[in-house]
Amino acid sequence: MKISARNQLTGTVSAVTPGAVNATVKVDIGNGNIITSSITNDAVTDLGLTVGDAVTVFIKSTDVLIGK
């Protein structure tokens, strides 16, 4: 698969919480860092996401905010 997003992090799905329309997917990228994504329930089903799956998180955004 080719994709234009340059920010790619590999990790393991640690939680999938379905909602009415969207699901929250948590991905453990190591060293105590968790990335949380909101995707449609259909996308979770299409990807067959389950806890323990190895996945890649792709981050592409026009705005990146940093706080301290």
Secondary structure, DSSP 8 states (H G I E B T S, - for coil): ---S--EEEEEEEEEEEE-SSEEEEEEEEETTEEEEEEEEHHHHHHHT--TT-EEEEEE--S------
